[in-house]
Structures are given as structure tokens and as C-alpha cells.
Amino acid sequence: MELSTKDELVPLLSSHPRPAPKAASLVRAHVLGCQIDRVDLDQAVAHCERAIDSRRLVQHMAVNAAKLVAMRKDEYLREIADRCELVTADGQAVVWASKLLRDPLPSRVAGIDLMYALLARAATKGYRVYVLGARRAVLERAVKRIHTGFPGVNIVGYRDGYYQDAEESEVAAAVAAAHPDVLLVAMSSPRKDYFLARHSMTMGVPFVMGVGGAIDVVAGVTKRAPLAIQRLGLEWLFRLAQEPRRLFRRYLSTNVRFILLVAWQLAMTRLRPRPGVPQPGKTPGSSVSSAVGTAIGTAGAIKNRPEQVQQTLWPIDSQPVRHKLARGRTNGSRRG
């Protein structure tokens, strides 16, 4: 299912209450018009735990270059992102862009890493987990591997992402009936985002997130790039090598547009007059200076709070799966 028209989405969003105010400890950077939380993996996990323990709804969105590009045309996707209480940088390119644009993020917090971390917490703290999406055979295999990798994890339900539009309310009701603490939605973007925007309040699940193709990785259907390739920001190239026909045009288009958008905003940011420094031939209050400042003001406030980066990964291979924390199409199988 893909909601895309104004008539479908405006009622959806206008009737959907905004989440509770963000905790003061979470500060956001602004990257190409999207607000992204300045958190590392441990901080993101702690925020999720607080939400689950207090039974307060938190929706997470992982943002990569492709999603930032999509938001330029899809105002409803952008609105959903603004309503998510936790938004993290899914791709290294987003982190690099934030630094170039002088509003730096401390590190990437990929959706798949956050999912692994929460499964580890669920195994130790008794959180109830529901998985929605992917193909049925893939999903069943993934569930078995999750039980192997996280002994004691309580998966209270799962269902594939192959259902008709008319069945969506029924699917959401089944999730609600299972009373999970964590909902993992393994669908493509923006399908997963629209589903959560429509149903997250009524399902009563304190923490919900879209995990895209992460379930395919857990099941071993697709492989994740080695850590060295991830750090180089070339994870997209590793995925392209696995699915060239499906991804070539998409990556060519989105990557070029992302680079152009960052270059444009970088140019606008550097044209901004420095505070208190008169520009040649102009006074600080001149109309020209004011107009320039207004035109580029959307680049966002400059905040620089470097924080220690901790990257925690859970490699899944043919061996039993393990995870260690540093401290403490109509189908839903593709990663968005």
C-alpha cells in the first residue's frame, strides 16, 4: 500500500496527535530540511528504553540520503519525520553532510543496529516484540535466527507484509491485540512510514520503528556490508553489487540529487554573513544583508556538540547470532 495523495494524507496527519515533547537531552541537527537527533547508539537505546518503561509512544525513523531526497518532493513524508520523536542518521553520507553544513551529527545510528540493540534489551528485560513485514518464508527464518541470537527474547507475533489495502486495519488490530512493547515494521519506504503514521496511536505500542530490509539481513537473504565499507560510506555500493537491476537507476538518481542538494545548501551556508561582522559596503542592518540572511536561514541553527562515537554491530552469518552492547513491494521485505 502506498498513500500518496493529499486527500488521503492530510486527514491522516491532521487527526494524528503530535507526540509528547522531546526530552531535553536530545538536541537536533538540521540536514536538508530534516531534523535529526544528535545521538549515538547507546543514547538512542536509552531513549527507547525510557519510552517503553513509561509506556509513552515513540516512533523512530532512520534517515538516509535517499529519504532526504524523497522528502524534498513528498511533503507528507517530511511531516511524518517532523512528528517522529526519534530520528537518526541511517547512512554515513548523512553524517558527512551534517558536518559539511556546520551542524554536525556525532555518528550514524543505523536502523538495523538499533533493532539489534533493542532485541538484546528485549531478551534481558522481557520486552514483547512484534515483527511485521517481509516475505513469509524469510520472516519465519528470521524469527528463528532471532531466537537463536537472543535467547529468551519474547516475540509475541509476526506476519508478512503481503496483504491487500483493505486488510490494513485488520493487520493493525492484530498487532494491538498482541500487546507488544516493540514493533518492527520490515516494509519499504514510504510504505512503512505511512502505515505507522496511520496506526501507531491506535495500536498502543510504546516503541515503533521501520526496519526496511533488515529482516532480509537477519534471515541471511541479503548480506550487510563489512564494517570497513560502512565506515567509508560505501554500503550503498555493496547493496548495488547484490541487486544491480533493482537498485542501479534508483541509486544513480538519488545519489546525484543528494550531492547537488548538499552542494547547494553548503554554498548558501557559506554565503551567510558571520554574526556581528559587517559585510563590505553594507551595514549589519542593511536590507541586502537581511535578505540574504532570511533566504538562507533554513539551513538551520549551527550547533556543535561533538560526542564520543560508539559503533556496535551484530554480524549475522552461518554461526549463531550474537550482539554485544558497548555499555550495558505491496511487499515489505525491501529496505527503504
Residue pairs with C-beta under 8 A, 6 or more apart in sequence:
1 165
1 168
1 191
1 194
1 195
1 330
2 190
2 191
2 194
3 9
3 12
3 76
3 194
3 198
4 74
4 76
6 76
9 76
9 194
10 76
12 194
12 197
12 198
13 76
13 79
13 80
13 83
13 197
16 83
16 197
16 198
16 201
17 201
18 83
19 57
19 58
19 59
19 83
19 84
19 85
20 56
20 57
20 85
22 28
22 85
23 47
23 50
25 43
26 37
26 38
26 39
26 43
26 47
26 86
27 37
27 38
27 303
27 305
28 35
28 36
28 37
28 38
28 87
29 35
29 36
29 37
29 38
29 98
29 103
29 104
29 105
29 300
29 303
30 36
30 101
30 103
30 299
30 300
30 301
31 63
31 68
31 89
31 94
31 97
31 98
31 101
31 103
31 105
31 300
32 68
32 71
32 72
32 97
32 261
32 262
32 265
33 68
33 71
33 72
33 78
33 298
34 63
34 68
34 71
34 78
34 81
34 87
35 81
35 82
35 87
36 63
36 87
36 88
36 89
36 94
36 98
36 105
37 44
37 86
37 87
37 88
38 104
38 105
38 106
38 303
38 305
38 307
39 47
39 86
39 88
39 106
39 109
40 106
40 107
40 109
40 307
40 308
40 309
40 310
41 107
41 109
41 113
41 114
41 117
41 310
41 311
41 312
41 326
42 310
42 312
42 325
42 326
42 327
42 328
43 307
44 60
44 86
44 88
44 109
44 114
44 117
45 114
45 117
45 118
45 121
45 325
47 58
47 86
48 58
48 60
48 86
48 114
48 118
48 121
48 207
49 121
49 125
50 56
51 57
51 58
51 85
51 206
51 207
52 127
52 181
52 182
52 206
52 207
54 206
55 206
56 206
57 85
57 200
57 201
57 205
57 206
57 207
57 208
58 85
58 86
58 206
58 207
58 208
59 83
59 84
59 85
59 86
59 196
59 200
59 208
59 209
60 84
60 85
60 86
60 87
60 88
60 111
60 114
60 207
60 208
60 209
60 210
61 67
61 80
61 81
61 84
61 86
61 87
61 88
61 193
61 209
61 210
62 87
62 88
62 89
62 90
62 109
62 110
62 111
62 114
62 209
62 210
62 212
63 81
63 87
63 88
63 89
63 90
63 91
63 94
64 89
64 90
64 91
64 93
64 94
65 91
65 93
65 94
65 97
65 236
65 254
65 255
65 258
66 189
66 250
66 254
66 258
66 336
67 77
67 90
67 189
67 336
68 94
68 258
68 261
69 254
69 257
69 258
69 261
70 77
70 189
70 190
70 254
71 77
71 78
71 81
72 257
72 261
74 190
76 194
77 189
77 190
77 193
80 190
80 193
80 194
80 196
80 197
81 87
81 193
83 197
88 108
88 109
88 110
88 111
88 114
89 95
89 98
89 105
89 107
89 108
89 109
90 108
90 109
90 110
90 111
91 108
91 110
91 233
91 235
91 236
92 108
92 230
92 231
92 232
92 233
92 235
93 233
93 258
94 105
94 108
95 104
95 105
95 107
95 108
96 233
97 258
97 262
98 104
98 105
99 105
100 262
100 266
101 262
101 265
101 266
101 269
101 299
101 300
102 269
102 302
102 304
103 299
103 300
103 301
103 302
103 303
104 304
104 306
106 305
106 306
106 307
106 308
106 309
107 307
107 309
107 310
107 311
108 311
111 209
111 210
111 211
111 212
111 214
112 211
112 214
112 217
112 224
113 311
113 312
113 313
113 314
114 209
115 184
115 209
115 211
115 214
116 312
116 313
116 314
116 323
117 312
117 323
117 325
118 127
118 182
118 207
119 129
119 146
119 149
119 150
119 153
119 323
120 150
120 323
120 324
120 325
121 127
122 128
122 129
122 150
122 153
122 154
122 181
122 182
123 150
123 151
123 152
123 153
124 152
126 154
127 154
127 181
127 182
128 154
128 156
128 178
128 179
128 180
128 181
128 182
129 153
129 154
129 155
129 156
129 180
129 181
129 182
129 183
129 184
130 155
130 156
130 157
130 158
130 175
130 178
130 180
130 182
130 183
130 184
130 205
131 139
131 142
131 143
131 155
131 157
131 158
131 184
131 186
131 215
132 158
132 159
132 161
132 171
132 175
132 183
132 184
132 185
132 186
132 187
132 332
133 139
133 160
133 161
133 184
133 185
133 186
133 187
133 192
133 211
133 215
133 332
133 333
134 142
134 160
134 161
134 186
134 215
134 216
134 219
134 331
134 332
134 333
135 160
135 161
135 162
135 331
135 333
136 160
136 162
138 215
138 216
138 219
138 221
138 333
139 158
139 159
139 160
139 186
139 215
139 219
140 158
141 219
141 220
142 215
142 216
142 218
142 219
143 155
143 158
145 218
145 219
145 220
145 316
145 321
146 153
146 155
146 218
146 321
147 153
147 155
148 320
148 321
149 314
149 316
149 320
149 321
149 322
149 323
150 321
150 323
156 178
156 179
156 180
157 174
157 175
157 178
157 180
159 171
159 174
160 332
161 186
161 187
161 331
161 332
161 333
162 330
162 331
162 332
163 171
168 195
168 198
168 199
169 199
172 195
172 198
172 199
172 202
172 203
175 183
175 199
175 203
175 205
176 202
176 203
176 204
176 205
179 204
180 205
181 205
181 206
181 207
182 205
182 206
182 207
182 208
182 209
183 203
183 205
183 207
183 208
183 209
184 209
184 211
184 214
184 215
185 192
185 195
185 196
185 208
185 209
185 210
185 211
185 332
186 192
186 210
186 211
186 212
186 213
186 214
186 215
186 216
186 332
186 333
187 195
187 210
187 212
187 331
187 332
187 333
187 334
187 336
188 212
188 213
188 329
188 331
188 332
188 333
188 334
188 335
188 336
189 210
189 212
189 336
190 336
191 332
191 336
192 210
192 212
192 332
192 336
193 210
193 336
196 208
196 210
200 208
210 336
211 335
212 334
212 335
212 336
213 222
213 333
213 334
213 335
213 336
214 335
215 333
216 222
216 333
216 334
216 335
217 223
217 224
217 316
218 316
218 321
220 316
220 317
220 318
221 333
222 239
222 242
222 243
223 238
223 242
224 235
224 238
224 315
224 316
225 234
225 235
225 238
225 239
226 238
227 311
227 313
229 235
229 237
229 238
236 251
236 255
239 247
240 247
240 248
240 251
265 299
268 295
268 296
268 299
269 296
269 299
271 292
271 296
272 292
272 293
272 296
272 299
273 279
273 284
273 289
273 292
273 293
276 284
278 284
279 286
279 289
282 288
282 289
283 289
310 326
310 327
312 323
312 324
312 325
312 326
314 321
314 322
314 323
314 324
